[in-house]
Each structure stands twice: as C-alpha cells, then as structure tokens.
C-alpha cells in the first residue's frame, strides 16, 4: 500500500469542484470523494493548488521537470510515493485504488 499520494491540480479556485452554489465539475467532486476514501484506508493524501501552494510545485523536481517538458496540460499530476502514476486527467476511485495499492470496496465484495 502507498504511503503518500500527492495531487498537483491545475490552477482553480477550489479543489472540490463545488465553487459557489453550483457544482462546476462533477468529476472533481467524485475525485475529492475518492481521495477522502483513500484517506479512510490509511493513505496519506496531499493535494496542491498552484494558486495557494506554489512552493509545493516548485520544490518538487519531478513536478517541475514534467511541467517543463509537457506544459501545464499534464495537470492534474498524481504521484504515489514520489512516482508519477497519472497525469492530465482525474482518475476514478477504482483507478486510484490500484495506483495506491489499496483494495477497493467493490473488489472486496466481488
């Protein structure tokens, strides 16, 4: 099982997708719920927005190199224990479970 999952989001006003009275992006809401599920499984999850946590971006060589070579289209960039496991889109809970080495509830009940 992973020790640390880090999410480097593209610039946005909030990471939840629920900015203001209306949900902007249902996928963001689902992704936020999937991250909470990972936390409940005992995985440390850190999420960074360049608008608020710029230092997290520039202090991570993997993130800097990836953005320098692929541009900001690589965001969201997801690292598990320092290794890139996903970029350019938000994975589902099932995909996150595989990336983090956590058994998903749906698999456990199958």
Secondary structure, 3 states (H helix, E strand, C coil): CCCEEEEEECCCCCCCCCCCCCCCCHHHHHHHHHHHHHHHCCCEEEEEECCCCHHHHHCCHHHHHHHHHHCHHHCCEEEECCEEEEECCCCCHHHHHHHHCCCCHHHHCC
